[in-house]
């Protein structure tokens, strides 16, 4: 299952470590960092979060071409 991990560029050290660990251990995970955002990025940067989610969903639902 595709996973999108999003954190703010100003996130605390623990959140950066958690996001990095998840990306390294969760198969098919992608990460994104929202510039200028910190703890409440979904509130302070809702437009950027919505764009990231929309782009991610468009990408993972796009039919994949088979290379036979």
mmCIF file as Biopython writes it, N, C-alpha, C and O atoms, coordinates in Angstrom:
data_model
#
loop_
_atom_site.group_PDB
_atom_site.id
_atom_site.type_symbol
_atom_site.label_atom_id
_atom_site.label_alt_id
_atom_site.label_comp_id
_atom_site.label_asym_id
_atom_site.label_entity_id
_atom_site.label_seq_id
_atom_site.pdbx_PDB_ins_code
_atom_site.Cartn_x
_atom_site.Cartn_y
_atom_site.Cartn_z
_atom_site.occupancy
_atom_site.B_iso_or_equiv
_atom_site.auth_seq_id
_atom_site.auth_asym_id
_atom_site.pdbx_PDB_model_num
ATOM 1   N N  . UNK A ? 1  ? 0.846  -1.167 0.000   1.0 0.0 1  A 1 
ATOM 2   C CA . UNK A ? 1  ? 0.000  0.000  0.000   1.0 0.0 1  A 1 
ATOM 3   C C  . UNK A ? 1  ? 0.898  1.239  0.000   1.0 0.0 1  A 1 
ATOM 4   O O  . UNK A ? 1  ? 1.811  1.332  0.820   1.0 0.0 1  A 1 
ATOM 5   N N  . UNK A ? 2  ? 0.658  2.175  -0.891  1.0 0.0 2  A 1 
ATOM 6   C CA . UNK A ? 2  ? 1.435  3.416  -0.902  1.0 0.0 2  A 1 
ATOM 7   C C  . UNK A ? 2  ? 1.152  4.253  0.346   1.0 0.0 2  A 1 
ATOM 8   O O  . UNK A ? 2  ? 0.019  4.317  0.823   1.0 0.0 2  A 1 
ATOM 9   N N  . UNK A ? 3  ? 2.190  4.883  0.858   1.0 0.0 3  A 1 
ATOM 10  C CA . UNK A ? 3  ? 2.078  5.703  2.069   1.0 0.0 3  A 1 
ATOM 11  C C  . UNK A ? 3  ? 2.755  7.037  1.809   1.0 0.0 3  A 1 
ATOM 12  O O  . UNK A ? 3  ? 3.853  7.085  1.254   1.0 0.0 3  A 1 
ATOM 13  N N  . UNK A ? 4  ? 2.099  8.123  2.210   1.0 0.0 4  A 1 
ATOM 14  C CA . UNK A ? 4  ? 2.685  9.454  2.115   1.0 0.0 4  A 1 
ATOM 15  C C  . UNK A ? 4  ? 2.954  9.958  3.524   1.0 0.0 4  A 1 
ATOM 16  O O  . UNK A ? 4  ? 2.036  10.062 4.338   1.0 0.0 4  A 1 
ATOM 17  N N  . UNK A ? 5  ? 4.193  10.265 3.808   1.0 0.0 5  A 1 
ATOM 18  C CA . UNK A ? 5  ? 4.601  10.823 5.093   1.0 0.0 5  A 1 
ATOM 19  C C  . UNK A ? 5  ? 4.903  12.305 4.878   1.0 0.0 5  A 1 
ATOM 20  O O  . UNK A ? 5  ? 5.723  12.657 4.031   1.0 0.0 5  A 1 
ATOM 21  N N  . UNK A ? 6  ? 4.251  13.158 5.633   1.0 0.0 6  A 1 
ATOM 22  C CA . UNK A ? 6  ? 4.436  14.597 5.472   1.0 0.0 6  A 1 
ATOM 23  C C  . UNK A ? 6  ? 4.814  15.198 6.816   1.0 0.0 6  A 1 
ATOM 24  O O  . UNK A ? 6  ? 4.221  14.878 7.847   1.0 0.0 6  A 1 
ATOM 25  N N  . UNK A ? 7  ? 5.798  16.062 6.787   1.0 0.0 7  A 1 
ATOM 26  C CA . UNK A ? 7  ? 6.174  16.800 7.998   1.0 0.0 7  A 1 
ATOM 27  C C  . UNK A ? 7  ? 6.570  18.205 7.597   1.0 0.0 7  A 1 
ATOM 28  O O  . UNK A ? 7  ? 6.840  18.483 6.429   1.0 0.0 7  A 1 
ATOM 29  N N  . UNK A ? 8  ? 6.601  19.078 8.578   1.0 0.0 8  A 1 
ATOM 30  C CA . UNK A ? 8  ? 7.021  20.452 8.331   1.0 0.0 8  A 1 
ATOM 31  C C  . UNK A ? 8  ? 8.533  20.573 8.356   1.0 0.0 8  A 1 
ATOM 32  O O  . UNK A ? 8  ? 9.215  19.814 9.044   1.0 0.0 8  A 1 
ATOM 33  N N  . UNK A ? 9  ? 9.048  21.522 7.608   1.0 0.0 9  A 1 
ATOM 34  C CA . UNK A ? 9  ? 10.491 21.774 7.583   1.0 0.0 9  A 1 
ATOM 35  C C  . UNK A ? 9  ? 11.004 22.209 8.952   1.0 0.0 9  A 1 
ATOM 36  O O  . UNK A ? 9  ? 12.182 22.031 9.265   1.0 0.0 9  A 1 
ATOM 37  N N  . UNK A ? 10 ? 10.122 22.778 9.764   1.0 0.0 10 A 1 
ATOM 38  C CA . UNK A ? 10 ? 10.516 23.252 11.097  1.0 0.0 10 A 1 
ATOM 39  C C  . UNK A ? 10 ? 10.117 22.268 12.198  1.0 0.0 10 A 1 
ATOM 40  O O  . UNK A ? 10 ? 10.069 22.630 13.374  1.0 0.0 10 A 1 
ATOM 41  N N  . UNK A ? 11 ? 9.831  21.026 11.812  1.0 0.0 11 A 1 
ATOM 42  C CA . UNK A ? 11 ? 9.442  20.002 12.793  1.0 0.0 11 A 1 
ATOM 43  C C  . UNK A ? 11 ? 10.579 19.763 13.783  1.0 0.0 11 A 1 
ATOM 44  O O  . UNK A ? 11 ? 11.751 19.962 13.467  1.0 0.0 11 A 1 
ATOM 45  N N  . UNK A ? 12 ? 10.208 19.333 14.982  1.0 0.0 12 A 1 
ATOM 46  C CA . UNK A ? 12 ? 11.236 19.063 15.981  1.0 0.0 12 A 1 
ATOM 47  C C  . UNK A ? 12 ? 12.055 17.820 15.596  1.0 0.0 12 A 1 
ATOM 48  O O  . UNK A ? 12 ? 11.651 17.029 14.744  1.0 0.0 12 A 1 
ATOM 49  N N  . UNK A ? 13 ? 13.173 17.679 16.224  1.0 0.0 13 A 1 
ATOM 50  C CA . UNK A ? 13 ? 14.127 16.614 15.909  1.0 0.0 13 A 1 
ATOM 51  C C  . UNK A ? 13 ? 13.513 15.220 16.003  1.0 0.0 13 A 1 
ATOM 52  O O  . UNK A ? 13 ? 13.814 14.348 15.188  1.0 0.0 13 A 1 
ATOM 53  N N  . UNK A ? 14 ? 12.658 15.015 16.992  1.0 0.0 14 A 1 
ATOM 54  C CA . UNK A ? 14 ? 12.023 13.706 17.160  1.0 0.0 14 A 1 
ATOM 55  C C  . UNK A ? 14 ? 11.105 13.376 15.981  1.0 0.0 14 A 1 
ATOM 56  O O  . UNK A ? 14 ? 11.088 12.238 15.510  1.0 0.0 14 A 1 
ATOM 57  N N  . UNK A ? 15 ? 10.352 14.352 15.509  1.0 0.0 15 A 1 
ATOM 58  C CA . UNK A ? 15 ? 9.457  14.118 14.371  1.0 0.0 15 A 1 
ATOM 59  C C  . UNK A ? 15 ? 10.261 13.817 13.105  1.0 0.0 15 A 1 
ATOM 60  O O  . UNK A ? 15 ? 9.865  12.972 12.303  1.0 0.0 15 A 1 
ATOM 61  N N  . UNK A ? 16 ? 11.364 14.493 12.930  1.0 0.0 16 A 1 
ATOM 62  C CA . UNK A ? 16 ? 12.235 14.215 11.784  1.0 0.0 16 A 1 
ATOM 63  C C  . UNK A ? 16 ? 12.755 12.779 11.869  1.0 0.0 16 A 1 
ATOM 64  O O  . UNK A ? 16 ? 12.757 12.060 10.870  1.0 0.0 16 A 1 
ATOM 65  N N  . UNK A ? 17 ? 13.187 12.367 13.042  1.0 0.0 17 A 1 
ATOM 66  C CA . UNK A ? 17 ? 13.682 11.003 13.232  1.0 0.0 17 A 1 
ATOM 67  C C  . UNK A ? 17 ? 12.594 9.965  12.978  1.0 0.0 17 A 1 
ATOM 68  O O  . UNK A ? 17 ? 12.845 8.939  12.345  1.0 0.0 17 A 1 
ATOM 69  N N  . UNK A ? 18 ? 11.392 10.230 13.468  1.0 0.0 18 A 1 
ATOM 70  C CA . UNK A ? 18 ? 10.283 9.293  13.275  1.0 0.0 18 A 1 
ATOM 71  C C  . UNK A ? 18 ? 9.941  9.179  11.792  1.0 0.0 18 A 1 
ATOM 72  O O  . UNK A ? 18 ? 9.770  8.076  11.273  1.0 0.0 18 A 1 
ATOM 73  N N  . UNK A ? 19 ? 9.842  10.308 11.119  1.0 0.0 19 A 1 
ATOM 74  C CA . UNK A ? 19 ? 9.516  10.303 9.689   1.0 0.0 19 A 1 
ATOM 75  C C  . UNK A ? 19 ? 10.590 9.575  8.891   1.0 0.0 19 A 1 
ATOM 76  O O  . UNK A ? 19 ? 10.276 8.775  8.009   1.0 0.0 19 A 1 
ATOM 77  N N  . UNK A ? 20 ? 11.849 9.846  9.195   1.0 0.0 20 A 1 
ATOM 78  C CA . UNK A ? 20 ? 12.947 9.169  8.502   1.0 0.0 20 A 1 
ATOM 79  C C  . UNK A ? 20 ? 12.917 7.665  8.740   1.0 0.0 20 A 1 
ATOM 80  O O  . UNK A ? 20 ? 13.129 6.885  7.811   1.0 0.0 20 A 1 
ATOM 81  N N  . UNK A ? 21 ? 12.656 7.252  9.978   1.0 0.0 21 A 1 
ATOM 82  C CA . UNK A ? 21 ? 12.596 5.822  10.296  1.0 0.0 21 A 1 
ATOM 83  C C  . UNK A ? 21 ? 11.440 5.146  9.568   1.0 0.0 21 A 1 
ATOM 84  O O  . UNK A ? 21 ? 11.603 4.058  9.015   1.0 0.0 21 A 1 
ATOM 85  N N  . UNK A ? 22 ? 10.282 5.783  9.568   1.0 0.0 22 A 1 
ATOM 86  C CA . UNK A ? 22 ? 9.132  5.212  8.865   1.0 0.0 22 A 1 
ATOM 87  C C  . UNK A ? 22 ? 9.417  5.079  7.370   1.0 0.0 22 A 1 
ATOM 88  O O  . UNK A ? 22 ? 9.118  4.049  6.765   1.0 0.0 22 A 1 
ATOM 89  N N  . UNK A ? 23 ? 9.984  6.104  6.790   1.0 0.0 23 A 1 
ATOM 90  C CA . UNK A ? 23 ? 10.286 6.045  5.359   1.0 0.0 23 A 1 
ATOM 91  C C  . UNK A ? 23 ? 11.265 4.918  5.042   1.0 0.0 23 A 1 
ATOM 92  O O  . UNK A ? 23 ? 11.172 4.283  3.992   1.0 0.0 23 A 1 
ATOM 93  N N  . UNK A ? 24 ? 12.195 4.677  5.950   1.0 0.0 24 A 1 
ATOM 94  C CA . UNK A ? 24 ? 13.176 3.624  5.741   1.0 0.0 24 A 1 
ATOM 95  C C  . UNK A ? 24 ? 12.647 2.214  5.965   1.0 0.0 24 A 1 
ATOM 96  O O  . UNK A ? 24 ? 13.246 1.245  5.497   1.0 0.0 24 A 1 
ATOM 97  N N  . UNK A ? 25 ? 11.538 2.092  6.672   1.0 0.0 25 A 1 
ATOM 98  C CA . UNK A ? 25 ? 11.035 0.765  7.023   1.0 0.0 25 A 1 
ATOM 99  C C  . UNK A ? 25 ? 9.664  0.414  6.462   1.0 0.0 25 A 1 
ATOM 100 O O  . UNK A ? 25 ? 9.285  -0.757 6.462   1.0 0.0 25 A 1 
ATOM 101 N N  . UNK A ? 26 ? 8.925  1.386  5.992   1.0 0.0 26 A 1 
ATOM 102 C CA . UNK A ? 26 ? 7.603  1.119  5.432   1.0 0.0 26 A 1 
ATOM 103 C C  . UNK A ? 26 ? 7.755  0.978  3.917   1.0 0.0 26 A 1 
ATOM 104 O O  . UNK A ? 26 ? 8.176  1.915  3.239   1.0 0.0 26 A 1 
ATOM 105 N N  . UNK A ? 27 ? 7.412  -0.190 3.398   1.0 0.0 27 A 1 
ATOM 106 C CA . UNK A ? 27 ? 7.515  -0.374 1.958   1.0 0.0 27 A 1 
ATOM 107 C C  . UNK A ? 27 ? 6.601  0.605  1.214   1.0 0.0 27 A 1 
ATOM 108 O O  . UNK A ? 27 ? 5.494  0.903  1.662   1.0 0.0 27 A 1 
ATOM 109 N N  . UNK A ? 28 ? 7.072  1.084  0.103   1.0 0.0 28 A 1 
ATOM 110 C CA . UNK A ? 28 ? 6.288  1.957  -0.774  1.0 0.0 28 A 1 
ATOM 111 C C  . UNK A ? 28 ? 5.908  3.278  -0.103  1.0 0.0 28 A 1 
ATOM 112 O O  . UNK A ? 28 ? 4.848  3.836  -0.385  1.0 0.0 28 A 1 
ATOM 113 N N  . UNK A ? 29 ? 6.772  3.775  0.783   1.0 0.0 29 A 1 
ATOM 114 C CA . UNK A ? 29 ? 6.520  5.052  1.456   1.0 0.0 29 A 1 
ATOM 115 C C  . UNK A ? 29 ? 7.242  6.175  0.725   1.0 0.0 29 A 1 
ATOM 116 O O  . UNK A ? 29 ? 8.346  6.001  0.210   1.0 0.0 29 A 1 
ATOM 117 N N  . UNK A ? 30 ? 6.605  7.301  0.696   1.0 0.0 30 A 1 
ATOM 118 C CA . UNK A ? 30 ? 7.190  8.519  0.138   1.0 0.0 30 A 1 
ATOM 119 C C  . UNK A ? 30 ? 7.094  9.589  1.206   1.0 0.0 30 A 1 
ATOM 120 O O  . UNK A ? 30 ? 6.187  9.567  2.038   1.0 0.0 30 A 1 
ATOM 121 N N  . UNK A ? 31 ? 8.017  10.512 1.184   1.0 0.0 31 A 1 
ATOM 122 C CA . UNK A ? 31 ? 7.936  11.585 2.168   1.0 0.0 31 A 1 
ATOM 123 C C  . UNK A ? 31 ? 7.963  12.934 1.477   1.0 0.0 31 A 1 
ATOM 124 O O  . UNK A ? 31 ? 8.462  13.079 0.361   1.0 0.0 31 A 1 
ATOM 125 N N  . UNK A ? 32 ? 7.415  13.910 2.168   1.0 0.0 32 A 1 
ATOM 126 C CA . UNK A ? 32 ? 7.409  15.285 1.694   1.0 0.0 32 A 1 
ATOM 127 C C  . UNK A ? 32 ? 7.623  16.190 2.894   1.0 0.0 32 A 1 
ATOM 128 O O  . UNK A ? 32 ? 7.195  15.890 4.008   1.0 0.0 32 A 1 
ATOM 129 N N  . UNK A ? 33 ? 8.294  17.300 2.641   1.0 0.0 33 A 1 
ATOM 130 C CA . UNK A ? 33 ? 8.554  18.285 3.684   1.0 0.0 33 A 1 
ATOM 131 C C  . UNK A ? 33 ? 7.931  19.598 3.225   1.0 0.0 33 A 1 
ATOM 132 O O  . UNK A ? 33 ? 8.200  20.075 2.123   1.0 0.0 33 A 1 
ATOM 133 N N  . UNK A ? 34 ? 7.099  20.173 4.081   1.0 0.0 34 A 1 
ATOM 134 C CA . UNK A ? 34 ? 6.419  21.424 3.766   1.0 0.0 34 A 1 
ATOM 135 C C  . UNK A ? 34 ? 7.257  22.577 4.312   1.0 0.0 34 A 1 
ATOM 136 O O  . UNK A ? 34 ? 7.460  22.696 5.520   1.0 0.0 34 A 1 
ATOM 137 N N  . UNK A ? 35 ? 7.736  23.416 3.409   1.0 0.0 35 A 1 
ATOM 138 C CA . UNK A ? 35 ? 8.587  24.556 3.780   1.0 0.0 35 A 1 
ATOM 139 C C  . UNK A ? 35 ? 7.840  25.501 4.717   1.0 0.0 35 A 1 
ATOM 140 O O  . UNK A ? 35 ? 6.667  25.805 4.504   1.0 0.0 35 A 1 
ATOM 141 N N  . UNK A ? 36 ? 8.535  25.960 5.752   1.0 0.0 36 A 1 
ATOM 142 C CA . UNK A ? 36 ? 7.980  26.936 6.675   1.0 0.0 36 A 1 
ATOM 143 C C  . UNK A ? 36 ? 6.978  26.394 7.680   1.0 0.0 36 A 1 
ATOM 144 O O  . UNK A ? 36 ? 6.469  27.146 8.510   1.0 0.0 36 A 1 
ATOM 145 N N  . UNK A ? 37 ? 6.687  25.100 7.617   1.0 0.0 37 A 1 
ATOM 146 C CA . UNK A ? 37 ? 5.675  24.509 8.507   1.0 0.0 37 A 1 
ATOM 147 C C  . UNK A ? 37 ? 6.327  23.837 9.711   1.0 0.0 37 A 1 
ATOM 148 O O  . UNK A ? 37 ? 7.472  23.389 9.650   1.0 0.0 37 A 1 
ATOM 149 N N  . UNK A ? 38 ? 5.581  23.779 10.788  1.0 0.0 38 A 1 
ATOM 150 C CA . UNK A ? 38 ? 6.055  23.067 11.977  1.0 0.0 38 A 1 
ATOM 151 C C  . UNK A ? 38 ? 4.967  22.131 12.466  1.0 0.0 38 A 1 
ATOM 152 O O  . UNK A ? 38 ? 4.399  21.383 11.670  1.0 0.0 38 A 1 
ATOM 153 N N  . UNK A ? 39 ? 4.667  22.154 13.738  1.0 0.0 39 A 1 
ATOM 154 C CA . UNK A ? 39 ? 3.788  21.170 14.370  1.0 0.0 39 A 1 
ATOM 155 C C  . UNK A ? 39 ? 2.368  21.120 13.796  1.0 0.0 39 A 1 
ATOM 156 O O  . UNK A ? 39 ? 1.824  20.031 13.613  1.0 0.0 39 A 1 
ATOM 157 N N  . UNK A ? 40 ? 1.768  22.254 13.515  1.0 0.0 40 A 1 
ATOM 158 C CA . UNK A ? 40 ? 0.375  22.294 13.077  1.0 0.0 40 A 1 
ATOM 159 C C  . UNK A ? 40 ? 0.260  22.516 11.569  1.0 0.0 40 A 1 
ATOM 160 O O  . UNK A ? 40 ? -0.589 23.285 11.118  1.0 0.0 40 A 1 
ATOM 161 N N  . UNK A ? 41 ? 1.107  21.849 10.792  1.0 0.0 41 A 1 
ATOM 162 C CA . UNK A ? 41 ? 1.160  22.114 9.362   1.0 0.0 41 A 1 
ATOM 163 C C  . UNK A ? 41 ? -0.160 21.913 8.655   1.0 0.0 41 A 1 
ATOM 164 O O  . UNK A ? 41 ? -0.426 22.615 7.679   1.0 0.0 41 A 1 
ATOM 165 N N  . UNK A ? 42 ? -0.995 21.001 9.088   1.0 0.0 42 A 1 
ATOM 166 C CA . UNK A ? 42 ? -2.278 20.770 8.430   1.0 0.0 42 A 1 
ATOM 167 C C  . UNK A ? 42 ? -3.192 21.988 8.595   1.0 0.0 42 A 1 
ATOM 168 O O  . UNK A ? 42 ? -4.080 22.211 7.773   1.0 0.0 42 A 1 
ATOM 169 N N  . UNK A ? 43 ? -2.982 22.761 9.636   1.0 0.0 43 A 1 
ATOM 170 C CA . UNK A ? 43 ? -3.766 23.970 9.864   1.0 0.0 43 A 1 
ATOM 171 C C  . UNK A ? 43 ? -3.113 25.183 9.229   1.0 0.0 43 A 1 
ATOM 172 O O  . UNK A ? 43 ? -3.783 25.971 8.562   1.0 0.0 43 A 1 
ATOM 173 N N  . UNK A ? 44 ? -1.828 25.338 9.426   1.0 0.0 44 A 1 
ATOM 174 C CA . UNK A ? 44 ? -1.123 26.520 8.935   1.0 0.0 44 A 1 
ATOM 175 C C  . UNK A ? 44 ? -0.790 26.449 7.455   1.0 0.0 44 A 1 
ATOM 176 O O  . UNK A ? 44 ? -0.609 27.485 6.815   1.0 0.0 44 A 1 
ATOM 177 N N  . UNK A ? 45 ? -0.706 25.255 6.903   1.0 0.0 45 A 1 
ATOM 178 C CA . UNK A ? 45 ? -0.328 25.076 5.501   1.0 0.0 45 A 1 
ATOM 179 C C  . UNK A ? 45 ? -1.287 24.107 4.808   1.0 0.0 45 A 1 
ATOM 180 O O  . UNK A ? 45 ? -0.868 23.185 4.108   1.0 0.0 45 A 1 
ATOM 181 N N  . UNK A ? 46 ? -2.585 24.339 5.022   1.0 0.0 46 A 1 
ATOM 182 C CA . UNK A ? 46 ? -3.602 23.432 4.492   1.0 0.0 46 A 1 
ATOM 183 C C  . UNK A ? 46 ? -3.541 23.308 2.972   1.0 0.0 46 A 1 
ATOM 184 O O  . UNK A ? 46 ? -3.693 22.210 2.438   1.0 0.0 46 A 1 
ATOM 185 N N  . UNK A ? 47 ? -3.321 24.412 2.276   1.0 0.0 47 A 1 
ATOM 186 C CA . UNK A ? 47 ? -3.278 24.377 0.808   1.0 0.0 47 A 1 
ATOM 187 C C  . UNK A ? 47 ? -2.141 23.487 0.307   1.0 0.0 47 A 1 
ATOM 188 O O  . UNK A ? 47 ? -2.332 22.685 -0.607  1.0 0.0 47 A 1 
ATOM 189 N N  . UNK A ? 48 ? -0.954 23.630 0.909   1.0 0.0 48 A 1 
ATOM 190 C CA . UNK A ? 48 ? 0.178  22.796 0.504   1.0 0.0 48 A 1 
ATOM 191 C C  . UNK A ? 48 ? -0.073 21.326 0.821   1.0 0.0 48 A 1 
ATOM 192 O O  . UNK A ? 48 ? 0.270  20.453 0.023   1.0 0.0 48 A 1 
ATOM 193 N N  . UNK A ? 49 ? -0.663 21.047 1.970   1.0 0.0 49 A 1 
ATOM 194 C CA . UNK A ? 49 ? -0.975 19.664 2.346   1.0 0.0 49 A 1 
ATOM 195 C C  . UNK A ? 49 ? -1.992 19.062 1.382   1.0 0.0 49 A 1 
ATOM 196 O O  . UNK A ? 49 ? -1.852 17.912 0.966   1.0 0.0 49 A 1 
ATOM 197 N N  . UNK A ? 50 ? -3.010 19.837 1.028   1.0 0.0 50 A 1 
ATOM 198 C CA . UNK A ? 50 ? -4.019 19.355 0.084   1.0 0.0 50 A 1 
ATOM 199 C C  . UNK A ? 50 ? -3.387 19.065 -1.275  1.0 0.0 50 A 1 
ATOM 200 O O  . UNK A ? 50 ? -3.721 18.067 -1.913  1.0 0.0 50 A 1 
ATOM 201 N N  . UNK A ? 51 ? -2.485 19.924 -1.719  1.0 0.0 51 A 1 
ATOM 202 C CA . UNK A ? 51 ? -1.818 19.719 -3.004  1.0 0.0 51 A 1 
ATOM 203 C C  . UNK A ? 51 ? -0.958 18.461 -2.969  1.0 0.0 51 A 1 
ATOM 204 O O  . UNK A ? 51 ? -0.978 17.674 -3.915  1.0 0.0 51 A 1 
ATOM 205 N N  . UNK A ? 52 ? -0.208 18.261 -1.893  1.0 0.0 52 A 1 
ATOM 206 C CA . UNK A ? 52 ? 0.609  17.058 -1.753  1.0 0.0 52 A 1 
ATOM 207 C C  . UNK A ? 52 ? -0.252 15.806 -1.785  1.0 0.0 52 A 1 
ATOM 208 O O  . UNK A ? 52 ? 0.081  14.836 -2.467  1.0 0.0 52 A 1 
ATOM 209 N N  . UNK A ? 53 ? -1.354 15.824 -1.053  1.0 0.0 53 A 1 
ATOM 210 C CA . UNK A ? 53 ? -2.244 14.673 -1.012  1.0 0.0 53 A 1 
ATOM 211 C C  . UNK A ? 53 ? -2.881 14.419 -2.379  1.0 0.0 53 A 1 
ATOM 212 O O  . UNK A ? 53 ? -2.944 13.278 -2.837  1.0 0.0 53 A 1 
ATOM 213 N N  . UNK A ? 54 ? -3.349 15.476 -3.020  1.0 0.0 54 A 1 
ATOM 214 C CA . UNK A ? 54 ? -3.939 15.324 -4.344  1.0 0.0 54 A 1 
ATOM 215 C C  . UNK A ? 54 ? -2.966 14.752 -5.358  1.0 0.0 54 A 1 
ATOM 216 O O  . UNK A ? 54 ? -3.315 13.862 -6.133  1.0 0.0 54 A 1 
ATOM 217 N N  . UNK A ? 55 ? -1.733 15.272 -5.351  1.0 0.0 55 A 1 
ATOM 218 C CA . UNK A ? 55 ? -0.706 14.769 -6.267  1.0 0.0 55 A 1 
ATOM 219 C C  . UNK A ? 55 ? -0.379 13.308 -5.977  1.0 0.0 55 A 1 
ATOM 220 O O  . UNK A ? 55 ? -0.233 12.501 -6.895  1.0 0.0 55 A 1 
ATOM 221 N N  . UNK A ? 56 ? -0.267 12.979 -4.700  1.0 0.0 56 A 1 
ATOM 222 C CA . UNK A ? 56 ? 0.039  11.608 -4.296  1.0 0.0 56 A 1 
ATOM 223 C C  . UNK A ? 56 ? -1.063 10.652 -4.747  1.0 0.0 56 A 1 
ATOM 224 O O  . UNK A ? 56 ? -0.781 9.604  -5.327  1.0 0.0 56 A 1 
ATOM 225 N N  . UNK A ? 57 ? -2.314 11.016 -4.478  1.0 0.0 57 A 1 
ATOM 226 C CA . UNK A ? 57 ? -3.434 10.150 -4.861  1.0 0.0 57 A 1 
ATOM 227 C C  . UNK A ? 57 ? -3.554 10.021 -6.376  1.0 0.0 57 A 1 
ATOM 228 O O  . UNK A ? 57 ? -3.862 8.941  -6.880  1.0 0.0 57 A 1 
ATOM 229 N N  . UNK A ? 58 ? -3.319 11.093 -7.096  1.0 0.0 58 A 1 
ATOM 230 C CA . UNK A ? 58 ? -3.361 11.024 -8.561  1.0 0.0 58 A 1 
ATOM 231 C C  . UNK A ? 58 ? -2.288 10.084 -9.080  1.0 0.0 58 A 1 
ATOM 232 O O  . UNK A ? 58 ? -2.518 9.329  -10.025 1.0 0.0 58 A 1 
ATOM 233 N N  . UNK A ? 59 ? -1.122 10.129 -8.463  1.0 0.0 59 A 1 
ATOM 234 C CA . UNK A ? 59 ? -0.010 9.272  -8.899  1.0 0.0 59 A 1 
ATOM 235 C C  . UNK A ? 59 ? -0.272 7.805  -8.594  1.0 0.0 59 A 1 
ATOM 236 O O  . UNK A ? 59 ? -0.043 6.947  -9.447  1.0 0.0 59 A 1 
ATOM 237 N N  . UNK A ? 60 ? -0.748 7.505  -7.395  1.0 0.0 60 A 1 
ATOM 238 C CA . UNK A ? 60 ? -0.921 6.098  -7.015  1.0 0.0 60 A 1 
ATOM 239 C C  . UNK A ? 60 ? -2.160 5.466  -7.636  1.0 0.0 60 A 1 
ATOM 240 O O  . UNK A ? 60 ? -2.262 4.240  -7.678  1.0 0.0 60 A 1 
ATOM 241 N N  . UNK A ? 61 ? -3.098 6.267  -8.117  1.0 0.0 61 A 1 
ATOM 242 C CA . UNK A ? 61 ? -4.278 5.700  -8.765  1.0 0.0 61 A 1 
ATOM 243 C C  . UNK A ? 61 ? -4.149 5.662  -10.281 1.0 0.0 61 A 1 
ATOM 244 O O  . UNK A ? 61 ? -5.012 5.112  -10.965 1.0 0.0 61 A 1 
ATOM 245 N N  . UNK A ? 62 ? -3.071 6.247  -10.811 1.0 0.0 62 A 1 
ATOM 246 C CA . UNK A ? 62 ? -2.835 6.226  -12.250 1.0 0.0 62 A 1 
ATOM 247 C C  . UNK A ? 62 ? -2.505 4.799  -12.684 1.0 0.0 62 A 1 
ATOM 248 O O  . UNK A ? 62 ? -1.654 4.146  -12.080 1.0 0.0 62 A 1 
ATOM 249 N N  . UNK A ? 63 ? -3.178 4.315  -13.732 1.0 0.0 63 A 1 
ATOM 250 C CA . UNK A ? 63 ? -2.852 2.961  -14.211 1.0 0.0 63 A 1 
ATOM 251 C C  . UNK A ? 63 ? -1.385 2.861  -14.604 1.0 0.0 63 A 1 
ATOM 252 O O  . UNK A ? 63 ? -0.850 3.728  -15.295 1.0 0.0 63 A 1 
ATOM 253 N N  . UNK A ? 64 ? -0.754 1.803  -14.158 1.0 0.0 64 A 1 
ATOM 254 C CA . UNK A ? 64 ? 0.652  1.581  -14.471 1.0 0.0 64 A 1 
ATOM 255 C C  . UNK A ? 64 ? 0.761  0.823  -15.783 1.0 0.0 64 A 1 
ATOM 256 O O  . UNK A ? 64 ? 0.022  -0.133 -16.016 1.0 0.0 64 A 1 
ATOM 257 N N  . UNK A ? 65 ? 1.670  1.242  -16.628 1.0 0.0 65 A 1 
ATOM 258 C CA . UNK A ? 65 ? 1.916  0.524  -17.874 1.0 0.0 65 A 1 
ATOM 259 C C  . UNK A ? 65 ? 2.747  -0.713 -17.584 1.0 0.0 65 A 1 
ATOM 260 O O  . UNK A ? 65 ? 3.736  -0.647 -16.854 1.0 0.0 65 A 1 
ATOM 261 N N  . UNK A ? 66 ? 2.348  -1.833 -18.151 1.0 0.0 66 A 1 
ATOM 262 C CA . UNK A ? 66 ? 3.146  -3.043 -17.954 1.0 0.0 66 A 1 
ATOM 263 C C  . UNK A ? 66 ? 4.243  -3.056 -18.996 1.0 0.0 66 A 1 
ATOM 264 O O  . UNK A ? 66 ? 4.028  -2.681 -20.148 1.0 0.0 66 A 1 
ATOM 265 N N  . UNK A ? 67 ? 5.390  -3.480 -18.591 1.0 0.0 67 A 1 
ATOM 266 C CA . UNK A ? 67 ? 6.555  -3.552 -19.466 1.0 0.0 67 A 1 
ATOM 267 C C  . UNK A ? 67 ? 6.812  -5.018 -19.794 1.0 0.0 67 A 1 
ATOM 268 O O  . UNK A ? 67 ? 7.714  -5.638 -19.230 1.0 0.0 67 A 1 
ATOM 269 N N  . UNK A ? 68 ? 6.012  -5.574 -20.715 1.0 0.0 68 A 1 
ATOM 270 C CA . UNK A ? 68 ? 6.157  -6.981 -21.072 1.0 0.0 68 A 1 
ATOM 271 C C  . UNK A ? 68 ? 7.022  -7.135 -22.279 1.0 0.0 68 A 1 
ATOM 272 O O  . UNK A ? 68 ? 7.259  -8.256 -22.730 1.0 0.0 68 A 1 
#
